[in-house]
């Protein structure tokens, strides 16, 4: 069963090929930027489907203030920062 069909052209993308998925097709397929997909090659062609349904989101258990709370000059390794040479700064 087909919900939508579109003709498009594969384009060179680096050493591979790229396929643009239009906004209407991405909505029908529940795809958005960052969606993890599985690509399967069959006799008929290629099937692209979301892995585990939809986009996987990383839920960081720490807030920004949690991460910065224990930060000090020592824990930030400020002593390891290198001062760039004048020639590296274009002087």
N, C-alpha and C positions, 0 to 999 in steps of 0.2 A: 504494500500500500504506500502511495506517495502523497504527502501532504503539500509539497511544493516542489517545483522543478525550475532550474535556472541554467542557462547556458553561459559559460564563462571560459576564459582562456588561462591556461597555466602560464606563469611567467617565471623567468630566471630570477632566482633569489640566492645570491652567493654562488656556491657550487651546486645548489639544489634547485628545486622548483617551488613556487609559492602559489597558493590558491586563495583568492580573496572571498571571504564569506560576507555577503551583504547584510545590512542591518535587519531587513525583514526575515531572511533565512536564519540569522543568528537568534532572533527572537523565537521563531518557531522551534528551533533546536535547543532552546534554553542555553545558548552559548553567550559568554561575555568574555572580555579580556581577562586572562588569567585562568580560564576554565581548563582543568586538566582533562585531556581526552585520550581515548584509545583509538588507534588507527589500525584497521584490519584490512588486509588485501584478500579479496575473494576472486572467483572466476569472473564475476560481473564488474569488478573494479575495486574501489576503496570505500570502506565504511568508516565514518568518523562518529564516535559517540562519547558522551561525557563519561568519565570514569567515576563510578559510585554516584551517578546521578547528576550532581551539579558541582559548581565551583567549590573547591576546598579552600576554606579560609583558616589562616593561622590565628588562633586566639592566644595572644601573648598574655600570660598570667600576671605580668608586671606592668604597672603604669609608668609613665615617664618619670614622675616624681619618685617612685620606688627605685628606678634605675639610677637616678641622680643622687638619691639620698645619701648613699655611702661613698660617693665619689669625692676624692680629695686629690691634691697635687700628686701624692704618692700612688694612690690606686689608679689614677689616670695616666700614670707613667710619664708625667710631664718632663721628668729628668731625661727621658729617652728621645725627646724631640730634637731633631737636627736643625741647626741654623743653616739656611741655604747660602751658598757662596754668592758674591756680588754678580759673577758671570751667569749664574743660574737665574738671577733676577733681572737680567738684561741691562745691568748697569755697566 
